[in-house]
Amino acid sequence: MSGETESEKAKAYNRAKRVLFLIELGVGFLYLVVLLFSGVSVVITQKLETATYNVWFVILLYLLIIGVAYDLVAFPIDLYGGFVLEHKFGQSTQSLRAWAWDRLKSAGIGFAIGASLAEGLYWFLRRYPTNWWLIAAAMFIAVAVIMANLAPVVLMPLFYKFTPLRNEELKKRLLALFEKANTKVRGVYEMDMSRKTHAANAALVGLGNTRRIVLADTVLERYEPDEIEAILAHELGHHENWDIWKGILFQSVLSTVSFYLAHVILGTYSFSFGMRGPSDIAAFPLLMVTIAAVSLFFLPAVNGFTRRLERRADAFALTLTRNPEAFVSMISKLGRQNLAEFEPNPILEFLLFSHPSIGKRMQRARELFPEDFRGTEKVEKEG
Ligand SMILES: [Zn+2]
């Protein structure tokens, strides 16, 4: 395949993904608006309240009904984006059955976590009508910390199998790298991503005693040891820079803003359309629209923030390994493998990219170590 058709394929893939993102956003927004304005939300609540007096149970059933209905409405988008498109572009290695099972599992887990949080939130709304938003924000922060800790040991194993890195040769090299960085992180796990996709990934996950680096087997199969070292060094950069904590802090500020705005909006509009006030579950779509609108509004800021962390992790990796050529070949391989656009539209990059574009990351490495990229006239460096 020539370079040009390859980049055209990546372009088409990413364009399709963005269109789907917009459709999903539109459908979700429309769904909530229809629930609210048509009076369906109030009718569901009233029917449930005639069936049971238990407010916790009413909330649970309400969420189950509108959650399942939404999943049905959004199913075609989900199927197309998660399965059809991935196969069309040769990325997915999953059967329809395996994909459906994954989706069902994540919907179940999502519902269990989401419904528990909502029950807590509505309890605060009933009990502390003026300060609920502050208490809810504190609860979300606590939950975010607990989830970050539990994710690698409880949630992620439901979707992937993790085994400590087996390649002894590589392990030795990586331990030397960790020694050099003077870090406490020692756990490197491989993840059987190839069962689902040809794409590759690596990440720093966990908090405290669950902190570890995970590496897809799709990386281990295709990359040179030098390149794997560059990936690990980047993830170590995230660890050394406290990036998981910074992310949690940033999200905490956002959720506090969201809940405060929800407080204002529920206080103003939750007596319309036959609803009985902020703590009425019938006003749930109003709460969701507010939270979603805040998230969307701050999306470019969140992406700008994570791009900054990624740039720093890259710089950390380059300084630690002092092997910019391996870094550049790794990043370009990763970009091609994941069908990334190397030179995306700058506006789209600003709005939607959580990482700097592949082209920018390669360019940065070359700028940091220009002497390594003079081709044949390579200058030897002293330690
Ligand atoms: Zn990163």
Residues whose N, C-alpha, C, O or C-beta is under 5 A from the ligand:
A	BS01	ZN	E310 A313
